[in-house]
C-alpha cells in the first residue's frame, strides 16, 4: 500500500554539486544513489536507517555500483547521529510518517541543517482518517495512518524553526488504488470514506 503514497523528494530538493545530503529512512539506498549523482564526487550523501538489515543491504548496493560518495549510518531520525549544522539538504520519502514523535524528527532535522539549508519530504495525509485506517497495522506500514493532516504537517515544521514552508505537489489517492493494492476486508468495506482524504504531497522548507 505504501507505493501509492511515496513521492520523489529529490525532484524538489534542487540538489547542487558539492552539497552534503542526509536521507532519513534510506532503506536500500536508492534515493541516496540518485542524490549522489547530483552532488557529484565533491559532495556527500549520508543515509540513515534504523534497520540493521537495510544498512547492510545499502552497503552491498553501494559496493555493486561503486558509489564512493555515499555512506550509511544506523540510527533513529528522532536522534540523528550527526553534529549540529553539518548537512545542506535533508530528504525523506514517506518515512517520517512512521515516526511516533514527528516533532522530535523536525527538531533534529533543523539542528543538523546548516543555516540556509533545506528539508524536502514526501508523503502525508489530507484530512482526518477513519479510525479503521489508523488502527490497522498494514495501513501504518504503508506510511498512511501515521501521516499528518496537511495543515498540521507544515505547522510542525514551523514550530521546529523552519521557514518558507511550501507544499509543492499534491496527488490524491483514488479508492481504486486501495482496492488494487489489496486492502484488508475490514478496510475494503469502507473505501468510500477515503475519497479526498489521503494524498501524497511534497513539502520543502528552509532553515
N, C-alpha and C positions, 0 to 999 in steps of 0.2 A: 504493500500500500504506500510505502514511503516514496516510491519513484514518482508518484503523481504530484508530489509536493516539493520535490527538490528543484533547485534553481541553479543559476550559474553566477556565483558571486564574483568570479574573476572578470566577467564581462563588464561589471560596473565598477570594479576596483581601480581601473586605469593604471595598471602596473607599469613602472618605468625601469629601465636598466639601472642596476646598482642598488635597488631598494632591498630592504630586509622584510620578508613577508612571513607572517605566522598564520598557519591554518589550524583552526580549532576543530578537533574531531577529524583528523586527517585520514583515518581508515587505511586503505591500501596505498594511499599516496597519489591518487590520480590528479587531484586538484593541485597538489604540490608540484608535480612534474610539469603540469601546464603553466603554473606560475613561474617555475624555474626558467622556462624558455623565454619568458617575457623580461625577467630581471637580468638574465644573462649571467655569465661567469663572474662578473664583478658584483653581482647581487647574491642573496642567500635566501633560502626558504626553509622554515622550520615547521615540521608537522608535529602536532601534539595530539596524543590519543591516550585514553585510559585503559585500553585493552592490550595486554602484552602480545597477544596473538596478532593483532593488527600492526603493532610496531614491528614485529618480526617479518610479517608479510611485506610491509613497506620497505624495510631494509633489503629484502630479497629483490623486490621490484626495482629499487634504485640501482642495485648491482647489475641487474639484467640490462637496463637501458644506459648504464654508465653515467648516471646523474651525480655529478660531483659537487654541485652547489645546493644540495638538499640534505637535511638531517632530520631525524625523527626522535622525539623525546616522549617518555612515558610520564603522564601526569594528568591532573584534572583541570578543566578550564575555570573552575571556581578558585583555583590556587595555582596560577600559571608559574611554572618554574623558570622564570626569566627575570632579569633585572629591570628596574624602572626605566622607562623611556629608551627601550632597546630595539623596537621594531617600527618600521614605517607604515606598514599596512597589516591589518588583520582581516582574514576572510573566514567564512564559516558557511557550510552548506547544510542547513536544516538542523544541525546537531544541537545548537543552543536550545532548541525546542525541548530536548530531552533532559535538560538540567532542572533539578528541583529548586535551584536557587539562582534564578536568572539575574537578580540584582548583583550577586557576587560575580557572575561572569562579566557583566558590563563594567563593573568597578575594576576588575582585574585587567580587562581589555584596555580601559582608559589608563591604568597605571603603566602598562608595558609599552604603550604607544608613545612615540616621540611627539613633541609639540608640533601641531600641523598634520599629524598622522591621521589615517582614516580607517574606518571599520566598514566592511561590506559584507552583509549577511543575507541569506535567503531562507525562506520558509517560515510561515506564520499562519494563524487563523484569522478569519474576519468574522466577527460576531460570535456570540456565545454558542458553545457546542452543547448538544443534548447530553444528559448525564450518561446515557447508554454508550456514548463515544468516549467520554472522559474516563469512565471506569473500565474500559476494555483494554487489556494489555496489548493486543495487536495494534490497536489504534495508537497507543503510546509509542510502540516500536516504530510505527510509520511516521513519527515526527508530527502527529496530528493532535492528539489530545493534550500534549504538553505545550502546545504553542499558545501564544498570547493573542488576545484581540488586537487588531491593528492599531487601535487608539492607545492601547496600553504599552505596546512594544516600543514605539518611539519615546513615550514618556519615561520609560525605564532608562533608555539611553540618555535622555537629557538629565535625569536625576543623577546619573553617573558622571555627568560633566560634559557630555558630547554636545556639539553644536551643529548647525546646518544639517539636521536630520531630515532626510528626504526619501520618500517612497518612490522608487524609480520604475517599478513594474508591478503589475497585479494580474494574476490569472486565476479565475475561479475554477474549482474542480467540479465537473459535472457529475451528477449521480451515476451516470453510466460508467464513469471511470471506477467508482467504488464497486459497482456490481461486477465489472470485468476483472477487478483485482481480487475477487474472491472474498468479499465482505462476509464476516460470520453471520449465521442465520439471524441472530438477535439484532444485528445491525441492518441486515438487508431489508427487514420489515420496516425500517424507519428511515430509509434513504431520502425520502422527500423532505425530511427535517433538515437535511444538509444543504438544500438548494440555497445558493447565495451566501453560505456561511463559512465555507472552507476555501481558502485561497492560498496560492503560493505567491508571496510578494518578495521583492528585493528592496533592501534599505541600505543607504550609505550615510555615514555620519563622520564628523571630523572632531579631532581634539583641538 
